[in-house]
Amino acid sequence: MCFAALSFVGGVVYAALNEDGKEEIAIARGITLEQLNPLLIRGPVELVPGVRREEGRELLALMGKLL
């Protein structure tokens, strides 16, 4: 349901990258946009990684999730 909601938005901007966090917090491991986008009714999602990455890393550190 979350990915369907994202298809209405069309894009996601996020700060921290998978390699910034501990292994157990990785989400949707192994799923690619090429696999996901054809399943979305409203159209493809675009991911924009690393925006304000340092701030994202600081948040992960506060939560004890930073490598």
Backbone as CSV, one residue per row, in Angstrom:
resi,resn,N_x,N_y,N_z,CA_x,CA_y,CA_z,C_x,C_y,C_z
1,MET,0.824,-1.197,0.000,0.000,0.000,0.000,0.867,1.260,0.000
2,CYS,1.991,1.202,0.676,2.860,2.384,0.727,3.389,2.731,-0.658
3,PHE,3.819,1.725,-1.409,4.330,1.994,-2.747,3.226,2.501,-3.670
4,ALA,2.008,2.027,-3.483,0.898,2.546,-4.279,0.682,4.022,-3.980
5,ALA,0.760,4.391,-2.710,0.620,5.800,-2.340,1.747,6.632,-2.947
6,LEU,2.955,6.078,-2.969,4.083,6.793,-3.566,3.871,7.036,-5.052
7,SER,3.165,6.134,-5.712,2.941,6.319,-7.143,2.068,7.543,-7.410
8,PHE,1.243,7.949,-6.451,0.449,9.167,-6.601,1.331,10.402,-6.509
9,VAL,2.420,10.308,-5.729,3.337,11.430,-5.553,4.292,11.527,-6.733
10,GLY,4.794,10.381,-7.184,5.670,10.350,-8.344,7.150,10.367,-8.042
11,GLY,7.530,10.734,-6.836,8.946,10.762,-6.515,9.181,10.751,-5.024
12,VAL,10.347,10.267,-4.642,10.723,10.197,-3.237,12.126,10.768,-3.098
13,VAL,12.296,11.678,-2.171,13.602,12.250,-1.852,13.963,11.725,-0.468
14,TYR,15.174,11.163,-0.337,15.567,10.653,0.967,17.022,10.978,1.246
15,ALA,17.368,10.990,2.540,18.689,11.444,2.955,19.681,10.297,3.089
16,ALA,19.508,9.459,4.102,20.474,8.409,4.391,20.360,7.292,3.355
17,LEU,21.487,6.690,3.055,21.540,5.584,2.102,21.606,4.261,2.854
18,ASN,21.314,3.151,2.171,21.378,1.843,2.825,22.712,1.604,3.503
19,GLU,23.798,2.005,2.860,25.114,1.745,3.453,25.376,2.577,4.703
20,ASP,24.537,3.581,4.985,24.688,4.384,6.193,24.133,3.671,7.420
21,GLY,23.141,2.827,7.226,22.465,2.196,8.355,22.907,0.769,8.588
22,LYS,22.552,0.259,9.740,22.843,-1.124,10.082,22.026,-2.051,9.190
23,GLU,22.529,-3.249,8.985,21.912,-4.221,8.079,20.444,-4.477,8.402
24,GLU,20.087,-4.547,9.686,18.719,-4.923,10.047,17.672,-3.864,9.716
25,ILE,18.090,-2.634,9.373,17.083,-1.622,9.053,16.885,-1.436,7.551
26,ALA,17.618,-2.190,6.738,17.437,-2.090,5.289,16.012,-2.503,4.934
27,ILE,15.390,-1.751,4.056,14.000,-1.997,3.672,13.959,-2.472,2.229
28,ALA,13.100,-3.422,1.962,12.854,-3.888,0.588,14.150,-4.333,-0.089
29,ARG,14.955,-5.084,0.634,16.221,-5.582,0.104,15.984,-6.375,-1.170
30,GLY,16.706,-6.040,-2.229,16.632,-6.802,-3.469,15.536,-6.375,-4.427
31,ILE,14.661,-5.462,-4.036,13.597,-5.007,-4.920,14.102,-3.780,-5.674
32,THR,13.954,-3.781,-6.974,14.409,-2.652,-7.782,13.211,-1.885,-8.329
33,LEU,13.448,-0.648,-8.731,12.375,0.136,-9.347,11.921,-0.491,-10.655
34,GLU,12.838,-1.161,-11.350,12.466,-1.813,-12.606,11.436,-2.915,-12.365
35,GLN,11.496,-3.567,-11.202,10.509,-4.590,-10.849,9.223,-3.962,-10.333
36,LEU,9.357,-2.883,-9.600,8.225,-2.270,-8.918,7.369,-1.383,-9.819
37,ASN,7.997,-0.536,-10.613,7.261,0.469,-11.379,6.170,-0.091,-12.291
38,PRO,6.360,-1.223,-12.984,5.270,-1.731,-13.821,4.019,-2.124,-13.035
39,LEU,4.152,-2.333,-11.742,3.019,-2.732,-10.906,2.199,-1.551,-10.400
40,LEU,2.731,-0.346,-10.537,2.059,0.838,-10.003,1.048,1.384,-11.006
41,ILE,-0.150,1.608,-10.552,-1.248,2.044,-11.418,-1.075,3.477,-11.898
42,ARG,-0.616,4.362,-11.016,-0.539,5.789,-11.350,0.729,6.181,-12.090
43,GLY,1.622,5.241,-12.312,2.848,5.560,-13.017,4.076,5.306,-12.176
44,PRO,5.248,5.487,-12.771,6.489,5.135,-12.101,6.873,6.095,-10.981
45,VAL,7.686,5.587,-10.074,8.245,6.372,-8.981,9.705,6.640,-9.307
46,GLU,10.166,7.827,-9.015,11.575,8.184,-9.166,12.163,8.379,-7.774
47,LEU,13.326,7.793,-7.519,14.009,7.962,-6.237,15.162,8.933,-6.404
48,VAL,15.280,9.863,-5.452,16.369,10.836,-5.466,17.146,10.640,-4.162
49,PRO,18.253,9.873,-4.202,18.973,9.541,-2.965,19.960,10.614,-2.525
50,GLY,20.279,10.574,-1.234,21.372,11.362,-0.693,21.118,12.837,-0.492
51,VAL,19.868,13.278,-0.604,19.562,14.692,-0.383,19.690,14.967,1.115
52,ARG,20.548,15.908,1.462,20.816,16.242,2.875,21.281,15.000,3.632
53,ARG,22.204,14.270,3.018,22.672,12.995,3.562,23.276,13.140,4.957
54,GLU,24.048,14.171,5.189,24.666,14.332,6.515,23.613,14.467,7.606
55,GLU,22.538,15.196,7.330,21.455,15.320,8.303,20.794,13.966,8.547
56,GLY,20.631,13.182,7.482,20.056,11.849,7.621,20.939,10.938,8.451
57,ARG,22.249,11.043,8.247,23.189,10.241,9.038,23.138,10.648,10.514
58,GLU,22.984,11.935,10.770,22.874,12.393,12.158,21.630,11.821,12.828
59,LEU,20.510,11.773,12.100,19.290,11.184,12.658,19.477,9.701,12.945
60,LEU,20.112,8.967,12.020,20.381,7.554,12.259,21.253,7.369,13.496
61,ALA,22.245,8.249,13.673,23.118,8.159,14.844,22.326,8.375,16.130
62,LEU,21.419,9.339,16.138,20.597,9.589,17.326,19.727,8.391,17.673
63,MET,19.316,7.632,16.663,18.471,6.460,16.884,19.288,5.188,17.133
64,GLY,20.623,5.312,17.108,21.476,4.149,17.292,21.491,3.206,16.107
65,LYS,21.179,3.715,14.917,21.083,2.886,13.718,22.216,3.122,12.730
66,LEU,23.133,4.027,13.045,24.237,4.341,12.140,25.322,3.299,12.269
67,LEU,25.920,2.924,11.142,27.045,1.978,11.172,28.245,2.580,11.849
